[in-house]
Amino acid sequence: MEELELIAFKIISGVGAARSSYIEAIQAAKAGDYERAEKLIAEGDESFVEGHDAHAGLLTREANEGQGSTVSLLILHAEDQLMSAEGFKTIAQEFIDAYKRIDKLEAKLK
């Protein structure tokens, strides 16, 4: 396997795990388990950093070599997954906040 393919898979693996953690965090918040939700966000952040660092290394390499690297569908997919995971984190945090607010309002009604 070529080096660019390995980097792409490293990005996809890291940010894919992050996105899964962010989705699980939403599910935990929906169940009222906010401690677990926050833990899953933190786990997702750790995985995201792995993918992000691989991506940053790719960008640094391209900048240092002075020429554009070959853009492949695999690299484009990796970057798409990176951006998707970043969006899922934002959505997860918003859902967690919304579920906390709903729980507080429901507690006041009881």
C-alpha positions in Angstrom: 0.0 0.0 0.0 1.3 3.5 -0.9 2.1 6.0 1.8 -0.7 8.4 0.8 -3.2 5.5 1.1 -1.9 4.7 4.6 -2.3 8.3 5.7 -5.8 8.4 4.2 -6.8 5.3 6.2 -5.3 6.7 9.3 -7.4 9.8 8.9 -10.6 7.8 8.1 -10.0 5.5 11.1 -9.4 8.3 13.6 -12.2 10.5 12.6 -14.6 7.6 12.0 -14.1 6.5 15.6 -14.6 10.1 16.7 -17.9 10.4 14.9 -19.1 7.1 16.4 -18.2 8.4 19.9 -20.1 11.6 19.2 -23.2 9.7 18.0 -23.0 7.5 21.1 -22.8 10.7 23.2 -26.1 11.9 21.8 -27.7 8.5 22.7 -26.3 8.6 26.2 -27.6 12.2 26.7 -31.0 11.1 25.4 -31.0 8.4 28.1 -30.1 11.0 30.7 -26.6 9.7 31.2 -24.7 13.0 30.9 -21.6 11.8 32.6 -21.2 9.1 29.9 -22.1 11.6 27.2 -19.2 13.9 28.3 -16.9 10.9 28.5 -17.8 9.9 25.0 -17.2 13.4 23.7 -13.7 13.3 25.3 -13.0 9.9 23.7 -14.2 11.2 20.4 -11.9 14.2 20.7 -8.9 11.9 21.3 -9.7 9.9 18.2 -10.3 13.0 16.2 -6.9 14.4 17.1 -5.3 11.2 15.6 -7.0 11.7 12.3 -6.5 15.5 12.4 -2.8 15.1 13.1 -2.4 12.7 10.1 -4.2 15.2 7.9 -2.0 18.0 9.2 1.1 15.9 8.5 -0.1 15.5 4.9 -0.6 19.2 4.5 2.8 20.0 6.0 4.4 17.5 3.7 2.8 19.1 0.7 3.8 22.6 1.8 7.4 21.5 2.4 7.7 19.7 -1.0 6.4 22.8 -2.8 4.2 20.9 -5.1 0.7 19.6 -4.8 0.4 15.9 -4.1 -1.7 13.7 -6.2 -5.3 14.1 -5.1 -7.1 10.8 -5.0 -10.7 9.9 -4.2 -9.4 8.2 -1.1 -7.8 11.4 0.2 -10.9 13.4 -0.7 -13.0 10.8 1.2 -10.7 11.1 4.2 -11.1 14.9 4.2 -14.8 14.6 3.9 -14.9 12.2 6.8 -12.8 14.6 8.9 -15.2 17.5 8.2 -18.2 15.2 8.9 -16.8 14.2 12.3 -16.2 17.8 13.2 -19.8 18.6 12.4 -21.0 15.7 14.4 -19.2 17.0 17.5 -21.0 20.3 17.2 -24.3 18.6 16.8 -23.6 16.2 19.7 -22.8 19.1 22.0 -26.0 20.9 21.0 -28.1 17.8 21.6 -26.5 17.2 25.0 -27.3 20.8 26.0 -30.8 20.5 24.7 -31.4 17.2 26.5 -30.1 18.8 29.8 -32.5 21.7 29.3 -35.4 19.4 28.6 -34.6 17.4 31.7 -34.5 20.6 33.9 -37.8 21.8 32.5 -39.5 18.4 33.0 -38.1 18.3 36.6 -39.8 21.7 37.3 -43.1 20.3 36.0 -43.1 17.4 38.5 
